[in-house]
Amino acid sequence: MVRISVIYGTGMTNLPILCSDFFNSSLVNLRCETEWGNIPLILISENDFQISFLHRHHSSNDQVTPPHSIEHRGNIYAVASTSPDIIVSINSVGSISSAIRPGNIAITSDIIDFADYSWSFHDIIALHSDRTSLFDSRAVTIISKILDEKQGINVENVVVAQCSGPQFESPAEINALEKLGAEVVNMTLGPESRLISELSIPHVSLVCSSNWAAGRNPRGSEIPINHEEVTNVSSSMENIIIDCINSLVNNYST
């Protein structure tokens, strides 16, 4: 049996239901008690696979927890409790590079994360987890074939810049991040990847371009970023995400 854990967010709220329909399998709602709160999980389980889903922006009152207020330790602890063979982070991003247009899905190779707060499960006795190779090469190979087939393009080796949010970045910040090597910007992958690295669980990140980063819209550098449009563009990529998950189910054996 292959066990896959999927972490999703902006614009992907229908993903568990769509996966349930695709796999013709019932959804089971679970709660995981952690030191950092009660975390909701959704599970699909069949004889040869198990898929768990976590909405990273969950809250106790059905509101959307903003990125700077997410308790990532509770989320990753809950995800790890399902004993996954691979964790899939699905992250909405703003595109800096013209090679990654809104509506495209790419595969992350590395992260630039200079956030003031470094997330860890080890705040008393340090654990210096290795982050030389953050993402699982086998999962990357499997997913890259699907993206090439479904999109007609396959964008690998994308460098993500971690930003705190919840505000979108300024054009000057985007220019600075590009000079550092970033191709897209995101508000959640950095903490997730840090915590997953401490648990030594294989990890892959799919970045879904939902908008041009500030100042990078080809139609005009002063065109503002609209959050509702970001959500709608993210939703349009759910079916390709399901194809990627299905490919992992069929090909990611341990």
NORWOKA-V117122 format. One record per backbone hydrogen bond with DSSP energy under -1.0 kcal/mol. NH is the residue of the N-H (numbers start at 0). CO is the residue of the C=O. Records with the same first field share a line. If there is no record, write none. Layout:
# NORWOKA-V117122
NH: CO / CO
This chain:
# NORWOKA-V117122
1: 47
3: 49
4: 85
5: 51
6: 87
7: 53
11: 8
14: 11
17: 13
18: 14
19: 15
20: 16
21: 17
22: 18
24: 19
27: 42
29: 40
31: 38
33: 36
36: 33
38: 31
40: 29
41: 52
42: 27
43: 50
45: 48
49: 1
50: 43
51: 3
52: 41
53: 5
55: 7
57: 54
64: 56
68: 65
71: 69
74: 70
75: 71
76: 72
77: 73
78: 74
79: 75
80: 76
81: 78
82: 79
84: 2
85: 2
86: 201
87: 4
88: 203
89: 6
90: 205
92: 207
93: 184
94: 210
95: 182
96: 182
99: 96
102: 208
103: 100
105: 206
106: 154
107: 204
108: 157
109: 157
111: 159
128: 126
135: 202
139: 135
140: 136
141: 137
142: 138
143: 139
144: 140
145: 141
146: 142
147: 143
148: 144
149: 145
150: 146
151: 147
157: 106
159: 109
160: 183
161: 111
162: 185
173: 169
174: 170
175: 171
176: 172
177: 173
178: 174
179: 175
180: 177
181: 176
182: 158
183: 158
184: 93
185: 160
191: 187
192: 188
193: 189
194: 190
195: 191
196: 192
197: 193
200: 195
203: 86
205: 88
206: 105
207: 90
208: 103
209: 92
212: 94
215: 212
219: 216
222: 219
229: 225
230: 226
231: 227
232: 228
233: 229
234: 230
235: 231
236: 233
237: 234
240: 236
241: 237
242: 238
243: 239
244: 240
245: 241
246: 242
247: 243
248: 244
249: 245
250: 246
251: 247
252: 250
